Amino acid sequence: MIGFGKKEQSNQEILINSDSDNKIVTVQLTGIISSNDNKGLLETGMGYITPGYIEKTLRDIQKDTDIKAVIFDINSPGGSPVASDQIYEDIKEFKQQTNIPVVFLMRDLATSGGYYISSIADMIVANPATITGSIGVITESYNLEGLYEKLGIEKLTFKQGKYKDILNESRKITDAEKEIIDQIGKNTYQMFIKRVAEGRNMDEEKVKALATGQIYSGNKAKELGLIDDLGNFSEAVYQAKSLANIQNFKVVRFKSGSFWEQLVNGVKQNFNLNIFGNLMTPKTLYQQY
C-alpha cells in the first residue's frame, strides 16, 4: 500500500511509501551554481547550488545503504564554470564508487551550467516544455569611459603588471586584452564541450555543432540527443527504479533545515561577507555558463 508524507530518518521525508527497504532519493537543486558555499538566504532571495552542498549530499547518500538510485530534481540557469565542473566531477566519482544510478529531472529550466552538471547523469528526463541547452560561455564587462567624462569622474589606477587592470571599466579594452579574454573563454568552452561529450557519450564534433549558446525545448533536446526521455516526476522515478533494477521501493527526499535555521544562517553569512568580502576578495575575471 502506498502512502505519502510519513517520516523516515531525521533528514529524510517519505514521498512515496512501501514495505520495501529499497529507497530512491530525490534531491532538489534550485538556483544559481556558485562556488561560494556561504551564499545567504537573504542575498538575492534565490537558491544556490554549490559543490559543498553536493559533496555533503553525496556523502549522506553513501551512508544510507538502502538508497538504490538518486534523482536530482534541477531548476537552474547555470552559473560558475569552476563550480559546475567540480559538481560534474563529484557526481562522476560518486557513480564510479557506488554504481548507484543517477537520474536528472529537469523542471522549468536547466541551461548552461545546469545542463553541464546534468550531462553526467545515467538518464536525463525533461518536460516537453523545459528550457535547456545554452551550451556556451559568456564573459561581460562595461566601458563607462564616456559616462565618467560626463560626470567629471577620473579614475586613477596604479598597477604593477601590464594586464593587472584588465577589464577596467573606465577605459576601452585593448586588442591584446581582448585576445587574452578570448583565449580563456575558448578554453572554458572546449571544456564544456568535452564534458558533455563524455557524459552523453556523444562525438565532440556533434556537441560542438549544438554548442552555439542556443536554448532548446525538452522536445527538441530529446530529438538532438541532449536528453533521454520526456516526462515529469513519475517518469524520473520509473527510470530510476529501472536503472537500479528494483521493483519495490519507497521514494524519499532529503530535507533542508527549517526556515528559521536558514534565516539565521543567511543573516550570519551575509554579515561575514559584507564585513570581510570586499577587503579580502581580489578583483577577478568572471566567466559564466
Secondary structure by P-SEA (a helix, b strand, c coil): cccccccccccccccccccccbbbbbbbbbcccccccccccccccbbbbcaaaaaaaaaaaaacccccccccccccccccaaaaaaaaaaaaaaaaaccbbbbbbbcccccaaaaaaaccccbbbbcccccccccbbbbbbbbaaaaaaaacbbbbbbbcccccccccccccccaaaaaaaaaaaaaaaaaaaaaaaaaacccaaaaaaacccccccaaaaaaaccccccccaaaaaaaaaaaacccbbbbbbbbcccaaaaaaaaaaaaaaaaacccccccccccccc
